[in-house]
Every structure is written in C-alpha cells, then in structure tokens.
C-alpha cells in the first residue's frame, strides 16, 4: 500500500462507516468496534510497521493525513486510531526486538488494537511522570496503579503502561510494559461520559497486583522516559494536530454548506449572499485551517529529516492546533447561530470535540512552558 492508497481507504471508511454512525455514537457514548474492524481490514492498523511484520511501512506523513481524514468524519475514531499507532510504535521500539514480533504481526493483520495508559491522577498533565511503582516478585514484577483517561479502555487488546521502575529514584525513572487485556487485576473504573470525544471510551483503568513476566517489559528498567519523549511524543503531538485539522476542515465545510443553503426568503438571498460579515468569518476559518495544515506539513518534514528545531516544532504544533481548532469551531457556532446551537448541524459536536485537544496532556499550558524553556536554553525536565 502506498500513501495515496492509504488515504483512499481512510476516505472510504469515513464515508461508509464513520459518518453514518458518528452522531448516534456521540450521543450514546458508544465505542465504534465497526470502525476498528474496518481500519484493520484496510491494513491501516499496521500503517507504520515494516513490511517484514506485515505492515505497510508508511511514515508520519501518511499517518497525519489518514488521521485528519478520520477526524473530519469522527474525531473519536481518529483519537482511537492515533493512540493505537503511538502504542504500536512503542511496541515496535521495544528493547527485545523480535520478542514482540508475533503481536506486531497480529496488529498488522488488523486483529489487535492497542493503546497507551500513561496518565495518572497524581501527576495529572505530566504524563511522563507516573507515581505508581512496579514491585519485583518471583514472576517478574507486580504493578498496582490507577491510570486516568485511557483511550479505548476496555476495548483494546493490550495497553502500553508506564510505572516507576522498582529502583527508580526520580519522576522520569519509568519503565514501560505491555499489559494484555484480561490480565487478572486489570479493570475499567467507570464509564466515559465526557463533554467531547464521547465515543472513544477514554475511561480510567485500575491495575491491582497485576503480575507481568519479563517478556512483557518493553524498555529497560528506568528507561521508559526516553521512549515517551522520542517515540511517543512526536507521533502523539502530530496525531492530535491532525485531529484538530480534521475538525477544522469539517467545520469549514459545514459552515459553507449552511451559508449556501439557509435563506432570507423575503430577500431572495442565501445567508452567504446577504451577509458579508459572515463571509469574512468563513474566510478567517479557512485561513486558520490552511495555516494549521502548513504547520503539520512542516512538522512532518522535521520528523522525516530531524534537525535542531525538531523538538520545538513538536511542541509548537500541538499547542497551536488546540487553539486553532477551538477558534475555528467556535466561529462556526457563531456563524451558524441557532442551527448550530439546536444541534441541527454537526458543528456542535465538532465544537465539543475540539476542546479536548487543549486539555489533553501535554496541555497547551505545559507545552508553552516547554517552548519558552527551549527558547531560553533552560532544561525541559
């Protein structure tokens, strides 16, 4: 599969599976197993895995484009997808190399969904600093932890879990483990009932005395942080920016359609024809959306050819994307007025989904702190 074929598959899934069910899934907070199965059949779950594992071997450019297409139809599914790709990349980068080949082949075959379980209430938006700690035992380690906001909680087949190493002394002395679904002691704590992204099953998970043998350890002891920073963060920030882009594109399209169809019957004009102020707002939405697209393209180029400014671009892109998505969807609500607020259009869902990006770790505030430190030459951690 090449880049164009992957995009074509994503568009087909969006049109046939995501769009028809998005409104109802959002209303009911229902996770779309149909979408995951369709992504698997289309070979998109193994998008960035190498061909020798059955993957398509494509890179961040295709990942961002596919994610944006999915988000334009349903941001919840796009979030499930990007978390899976981040988890898959983490497994592929594991210390044991071929030790995880079988599970990666299952992912590439479209039969396995994975996700990340990093955030904890005790460290909040500092997702890289778990407060839980693995304890050694005769089998390997035992983990007791409370993980918050685990996308695909209870729906994935595995979870990439972070915890402090048994002998770790600092907040970044973490180790990553692959925790299979169904492991004794692993459970979902409560249903997901969020403001936005209501169909991505982002619920807390609890691990109580979960025993893992050494073959499930993804990183060396106390070496999880570099994987979070160098593998997960770039893909996660790129993916969340792509979700924001999809939301913006959907908002522009829905707003334009409304301005073309809604009419002043007494004037014989559409809203778009009759109100230049609304046309100006639509133009601003398009400018912001295209600007975000250019930012994402720039980040992709930095990831494909790393340079001194790559980390800065990783941080900037997600921070900007969150603000832009909120701004564009808020303007869409204003332009479309009562039709948007009464939920006759899909814009109200886009507006709610857009607000998730700014509060999703690393939050916009944390990213700005990192950006300023990088500019001033202050260590980030």
VENMOSUL-V680230 format. One record per residue. PSI is psi as a letter, one per 40 degrees, with the letter a starting at -180 (999 if undefined). NEAR is the number of other ideal C-beta (glycine too) atoms within 10 Angstrom. Layout:
psi->PSI near->NEAR
psi->PSI near->NEAR
This chain:
psi->h near->18
psi->a near->11
psi->d near->14
psi->d near->10
psi->d near->14
psi->d near->21
psi->d near->15
psi->d near->14
psi->d near->20
psi->d near->27
psi->d near->15
psi->d near->13
psi->d near->25
psi->d near->23
psi->d near->12
psi->d near->11
psi->d near->20
psi->d near->26
psi->d near->15
psi->d near->12
psi->e near->18
psi->d near->22
psi->d near->13
psi->d near->10
psi->d near->21
psi->d near->21
psi->d near->12
psi->e near->11
psi->f near->16
psi->h near->14
psi->h near->25
psi->g near->22
psi->d near->10
psi->d near->16
psi->d near->25
psi->d near->22
psi->d near->16
psi->d near->21
psi->d near->26
psi->d near->18
psi->d near->13
psi->e near->20
psi->f near->20
psi->e near->24
psi->d near->27
psi->f near->29
psi->d near->27
psi->e near->20
psi->i near->23
psi->i near->13
psi->d near->11
psi->e near->11
psi->e near->20
psi->e near->17
psi->i near->22
psi->e near->22
psi->f near->15
psi->i near->21
psi->a near->14
psi->d near->22
psi->d near->17
psi->d near->23
psi->d near->25
psi->d near->24
psi->d near->22
psi->d near->29
psi->d near->29
psi->d near->26
psi->d near->25
psi->d near->28
psi->d near->31
psi->d near->25
psi->d near->24
psi->h near->30
psi->d near->32
psi->d near->32
psi->d near->30
psi->d near->31
psi->d near->29
psi->d near->28
psi->d near->29
psi->d near->27
psi->d near->27
psi->d near->27
psi->d near->27
psi->d near->27
psi->d near->26
psi->d near->27
psi->d near->20
psi->d near->24
psi->d near->23
psi->d near->21
psi->e near->17
psi->i near->21
psi->d near->14
psi->e near->13
psi->b near->9
psi->e near->9
psi->d near->15
psi->e near->21
psi->d near->16
psi->d near->10
psi->d near->20
psi->d near->23
psi->d near->17
psi->d near->18
psi->d near->29
psi->d near->24
psi->e near->16
psi->f near->19
psi->e near->12
psi->h near->22
psi->h near->24
psi->i near->27
psi->i near->28
psi->i near->26
psi->g near->30
psi->d near->27
psi->i near->23
psi->i near->21
psi->d near->11
psi->d near->13
psi->e near->17
psi->b near->13
psi->e near->16
psi->g near->19
psi->d near->23
psi->e near->21
psi->g near->22
psi->i near->30
psi->e near->14
psi->i near->18
psi->h near->18
psi->i near->27
psi->h near->12
psi->i near->12
psi->a near->12
psi->d near->6
psi->d near->10
psi->c near->16
psi->i near->22
psi->h near->18
psi->h near->24
psi->h near->15
psi->i near->23
psi->h near->16
psi->h near->26
psi->i near->20
psi->f near->23
psi->h near->25
psi->i near->26
psi->f near->26
psi->h near->26
psi->e near->16
psi->d near->19
psi->i near->27
psi->e near->16
psi->i near->24
psi->h near->24
psi->h near->27
psi->h near->29
psi->i near->30
psi->i near->27
psi->i near->22
psi->i near->21
psi->d near->16
psi->e near->11
psi->i near->19
psi->e near->9
psi->i near->12
psi->e near->15
psi->e near->19
psi->g near->19
psi->i near->28
psi->i near->26
psi->h near->29
psi->i near->23
psi->h near->20
psi->h near->23
psi->i near->15
psi->i near->17
psi->e near->8
psi->h near->16
psi->h near->9
psi->e near->14
psi->h near->22
psi->i near->14
psi->h near->15
psi->g near->14
psi->i near->10
psi->i near->10
psi->h near->20
psi->g near->8
psi->i near->17
psi->d near->11
psi->i near->21
psi->f near->28
psi->e near->23
psi->f near->29
psi->e near->30
psi->f near->24
psi->g near->23
psi->i near->22
psi->i near->19
psi->i near->23
psi->h near->15
psi->h near->23
psi->h near->13
psi->f near->12
psi->h near->23
psi->h near->16
psi->h near->21
psi->i near->9
psi->d near->11
psi->e near->10
psi->e near->22
psi->h near->21
psi->d near->24
psi->i near->23
psi->i near->13
psi->h near->17
psi->e near->18
psi->f near->16
psi->d near->30
psi->d near->22
psi->d near->14
psi->d near->23
psi->d near->23
psi->d near->16
psi->d near->11
psi->d near->18
psi->d near->24
psi->d near->19
psi->d near->23
psi->d near->24
psi->d near->24
psi->d near->22
psi->d near->28
psi->d near->26
psi->d near->26
psi->d near->30
psi->d near->30
psi->d near->32
psi->d near->34
psi->d near->27
psi->d near->26
psi->d near->32
psi->d near->31
psi->d near->22
psi->d near->28
psi->d near->32
psi->d near->22
psi->d near->14
psi->d near->20
psi->d near->28
psi->d near->17
psi->d near->13
psi->d near->23
psi->d near->20
psi->d near->12
psi->d near->11
psi->h near->14
psi->i near->14
psi->g near->12
psi->d near->6
psi->e near->6
psi->e near->9
psi->f near->9
psi->i near->12
psi->i near->15
psi->d near->19
psi->d near->20
psi->d near->15
psi->e near->15
psi->g near->15
psi->d near->9
psi->d near->8
psi->d near->20
psi->d near->16
psi->d near->11
psi->d near->17
psi->d near->20
psi->d near->11
psi->d near->14
psi->d near->24
psi->d near->16
psi->d near->11
psi->d near->20
psi->d near->23
psi->d near->14
psi->d near->13
psi->d near->25
psi->d near->17
psi->d near->10
psi->d near->20
psi->d near->25
psi->d near->13
psi->d near->14
psi->d near->25
psi->d near->21
psi->d near->15
psi->d near->21
psi->d near->20
psi->d near->11
psi->g near->8
psi->i near->12
psi->a near->10
psi->d near->7
psi->e near->12
psi->d near->16
psi->d near->19
psi->d near->15
psi->d near->21
psi->d near->23
psi->d near->24
psi->d near->21
psi->d near->25
psi->d near->25
psi->d near->23
psi->d near->19
psi->d near->28
psi->d near->24
psi->d near->16
psi->d near->23
psi->d near->32
psi->d near->20
psi->d near->16
psi->d near->28
psi->d near->29
psi->d near->16
psi->d near->21
psi->d near->30
psi->d near->18
psi->d near->13
psi->d near->27
psi->e near->24
psi->b near->13
psi->d near->7
psi->d near->18
psi->d near->23
psi->d near->14
psi->e near->10
psi->f near->12
psi->e near->12
psi->i near->19
psi->e near->20
psi->d near->24
psi->d near->19
psi->d near->24
psi->d near->27
psi->d near->23
psi->d near->17
psi->d near->30
psi->d near->29
psi->e near->18
psi->d near->26
psi->d near->26
psi->d near->19
psi->e near->14
psi->h near->22
psi->h near->17
psi->h near->21
psi->i near->19
psi->d near->19
psi->d near->11
psi->d near->16
psi->d near->22
psi->d near->14
psi->d near->15
psi->d near->19
psi->d near->16
psi->d near->11
psi->d near->14
psi->d near->16
psi->d near->9
psi->e near->7
psi->e near->6
psi->h near->10
psi->h near->6
psi->d near->11
psi->999 near->12
